[in-house]
Amino acid sequence: MPTKDDDKEPVSIMTRFFRACVLMLAGVFVLWLALHLLAQIWGWLLLLAAIAGLIYGVIWFVRWRRDRRW
């Protein structure tokens, strides 16, 4: 019984090279798009990170003071 791989012809090296180039081009485009979108919202992300850090610092300070009291 012939297997599935026996029916296919071997893929040429030029076809593999072309597919690799198309995949790399798609990867570069997606990376460019992600950086472009991130550049538009990086200020808001920085603000959220600062607020989260401030909340964490306040919680840490309150717990430290509470534990030190006794």
C-alpha positions in Angstrom: 0.0 0.0 0.0 1.5 3.3 -1.0 2.0 5.9 1.7 1.0 9.5 1.5 4.6 10.6 1.0 5.2 8.4 -2.0 2.7 10.3 -4.1 4.4 13.7 -3.6 7.3 14.9 -5.6 10.3 16.3 -3.7 10.1 20.0 -3.1 12.8 21.9 -5.0 15.3 24.0 -3.2 14.1 27.1 -5.0 10.5 26.5 -3.7 11.8 26.1 -0.2 13.9 29.3 -0.6 10.9 31.2 -1.9 8.7 30.0 0.9 11.4 31.0 3.5 11.7 34.5 2.0 7.9 34.9 2.0 7.7 33.8 5.7 10.5 36.2 6.6 8.9 39.0 4.8 5.6 38.3 6.7 7.5 38.1 10.0 9.2 41.5 9.3 5.8 43.1 8.4 4.1 41.7 11.5 7.0 42.9 13.7 6.9 46.4 12.1 3.1 46.5 12.7 3.5 45.5 16.3 6.1 48.2 16.9 4.0 50.8 15.2 1.0 50.0 17.4 3.2 49.9 20.5 4.6 53.3 19.6 1.1 54.7 19.7 0.2 53.4 23.2 3.6 53.2 25.0 2.8 56.3 27.1 -0.4 54.7 28.4 1.5 51.4 29.1 4.1 53.3 31.0 1.5 55.2 33.0 -0.3 51.9 33.9 3.1 50.3 34.9 3.8 53.4 37.1 0.4 53.2 38.8 0.8 49.4 39.4 4.2 50.0 40.9 2.8 52.8 43.1 0.0 50.5 44.3 2.5 47.7 45.0 4.8 50.1 46.9 1.9 51.4 49.0 0.7 47.9 49.9 4.3 46.9 50.7 4.8 49.9 53.0 1.5 49.4 54.8 2.3 45.8 55.4 5.8 46.6 56.6 4.5 49.2 59.0 1.8 46.9 60.3 4.3 44.0 60.9 6.8 46.3 62.6 4.4 47.8 65.1 4.4 44.7 67.3 
